[in-house]
Amino acid sequence: DEGFEGIPVRIGEFIALSLPELLDIYSDADIRLVELYGRVMSGRFGEVVLESALRTLRDRFPEVASKVRVERGGMAEFGQALAAARYASLLV
């Protein structure tokens, strides 16, 4: 449906617009990778979200785009549980 085509694009834009503020809040963590998880990131919908986020970052915040990688997390069916496990593994 045409009316729904813009939804993943807008989600990606909102992610990109919020990322600089998030990085500022956690500036002492020196974040270099942001992984996006959840069912919203699965399939073609998730591809469009990521493409939109990366495009918006490059266009609006090139300095952030050059410093931070934004990727889709794997296995969307596990959602945030996988994100928590990934984070815990980085702390070891």
Sine and cosine of phi, psi and omega as CSV:
sin_phi,cos_phi,sin_psi,cos_psi,sin_omega,cos_omega
0.00,0.00,0.72,-0.69,-0.04,-1.00
-0.85,0.53,-0.61,0.79,-0.04,-1.00
-0.90,0.44,-0.40,0.91,-0.05,-1.00
-0.99,-0.11,-0.17,0.99,-0.04,-1.00
-0.89,0.46,-0.51,0.86,-0.04,-1.00
-0.99,0.16,-0.20,0.98,-0.07,-1.00
-0.89,0.47,-0.79,0.61,-0.01,-1.00
-0.91,0.41,-0.49,0.87,0.05,-1.00
-0.90,0.43,-0.71,0.70,-0.01,-1.00
-0.92,0.40,-0.63,0.78,0.04,-1.00
-0.86,0.50,-0.72,0.70,0.03,-1.00
-0.88,0.48,-0.66,0.75,0.04,-1.00
-0.88,0.47,-0.69,0.72,0.00,-1.00
-0.90,0.43,-0.62,0.78,0.06,-1.00
-0.87,0.49,-0.74,0.67,-0.02,-1.00
-0.90,0.44,-0.62,0.78,-0.01,-1.00
-0.94,0.33,-0.47,0.88,0.00,-1.00
-1.00,0.04,-0.33,0.94,-0.08,-1.00
-0.87,0.49,-0.71,0.70,0.02,-1.00
-0.86,0.52,-0.63,0.78,0.02,-1.00
-0.92,0.39,-0.67,0.74,0.04,-1.00
-0.87,0.49,-0.69,0.72,0.02,-1.00
-0.91,0.41,-0.53,0.85,0.06,-1.00
-0.93,0.37,-0.69,0.73,0.01,-1.00
-0.87,0.49,-0.66,0.76,-0.03,-1.00
-0.97,-0.24,0.59,0.81,-0.10,-0.99
-0.88,0.48,-0.49,0.87,0.00,-1.00
-0.96,0.28,-0.19,0.98,-0.01,-1.00
-1.00,0.06,-0.22,0.98,0.00,-1.00
0.78,0.62,0.83,0.55,-0.05,-1.00
-0.94,0.35,0.77,-0.64,0.01,-1.00
-0.86,-0.51,-0.21,0.98,-0.03,-1.00
-0.64,-0.76,0.76,-0.65,0.11,-0.99
-0.85,-0.52,0.86,-0.51,0.03,-1.00
-0.96,-0.29,0.73,-0.68,-0.03,-1.00
-0.98,-0.22,0.84,-0.54,-0.05,-1.00
-0.87,-0.49,0.14,-0.99,0.07,-1.00
0.95,-0.31,0.29,-0.96,-0.05,-1.00
-0.88,0.48,-0.46,0.89,0.02,-1.00
-0.89,0.46,-0.35,0.94,-0.02,-1.00
-1.00,-0.07,0.09,1.00,-0.02,-1.00
-1.00,0.03,0.42,-0.91,0.09,-1.00
0.89,0.46,-0.35,-0.94,-0.02,-1.00
-0.90,0.44,-0.57,0.82,0.03,-1.00
-0.83,0.56,-0.75,0.66,0.01,-1.00
-0.90,0.43,-0.59,0.81,0.05,-1.00
-0.87,0.48,-0.68,0.73,0.00,-1.00
-0.93,0.38,-0.64,0.77,0.05,-1.00
-0.85,0.53,-0.76,0.65,-0.03,-1.00
-0.90,0.43,-0.71,0.70,0.02,-1.00
-0.85,0.53,-0.69,0.73,0.00,-1.00
-0.91,0.41,-0.68,0.73,0.01,-1.00
-0.89,0.46,-0.72,0.70,-0.02,-1.00
-0.91,0.42,-0.66,0.75,0.02,-1.00
-0.90,0.45,-0.71,0.71,0.00,-1.00
-0.90,0.43,-0.66,0.75,0.05,-1.00
-0.87,0.49,-0.73,0.68,0.00,-1.00
-0.88,0.47,-0.65,0.76,-0.06,-1.00
-0.97,0.25,-0.69,0.73,-0.13,-0.99
-0.99,-0.13,-0.51,0.86,-0.08,-1.00
-0.69,-0.72,0.91,0.41,-0.07,-1.00
-0.86,0.51,-0.52,0.85,0.01,-1.00
-0.92,0.39,-0.59,0.81,0.06,-1.00
-0.95,0.32,-0.69,0.72,-0.01,-1.00
-0.87,0.50,-0.53,0.85,-0.01,-1.00
-0.99,0.17,-0.32,0.95,-0.06,-1.00
-0.98,-0.19,-0.48,0.88,-0.15,-0.99
-0.85,-0.53,0.77,-0.64,0.12,-0.99
-1.00,0.05,0.69,-0.73,0.08,-1.00
-0.87,-0.49,0.83,-0.56,-0.07,-1.00
-0.69,-0.73,0.30,-0.95,0.15,-0.99
-0.99,0.11,0.72,-0.69,0.14,-0.99
-0.96,0.27,0.43,-0.90,-0.04,-1.00
-0.99,0.12,0.21,-0.98,0.15,-0.99
0.78,0.62,0.93,0.38,-0.09,-1.00
-0.83,0.55,-0.43,0.90,-0.04,-1.00
-0.91,0.41,-0.28,0.96,0.04,-1.00
-1.00,-0.08,-0.19,0.98,0.12,-0.99
0.76,0.65,-0.74,-0.67,-0.11,-0.99
-0.94,0.33,-0.34,0.94,0.05,-1.00
-0.88,0.47,-0.65,0.76,0.03,-1.00
-0.93,0.37,-0.62,0.79,0.03,-1.00
-0.88,0.47,-0.67,0.74,0.00,-1.00
-0.91,0.42,-0.65,0.76,0.03,-1.00
-0.91,0.41,-0.64,0.77,0.02,-1.00
-0.89,0.45,-0.71,0.71,0.00,-1.00
-0.88,0.47,-0.71,0.71,0.00,-1.00
-0.88,0.48,-0.60,0.80,-0.01,-1.00
-0.93,0.36,-0.45,0.89,0.03,-1.00
-0.97,0.26,-0.37,0.93,-0.03,-1.00
-0.99,0.16,-0.29,0.96,-0.05,-1.00
-0.97,0.22,0.00,0.00,0.00,0.00
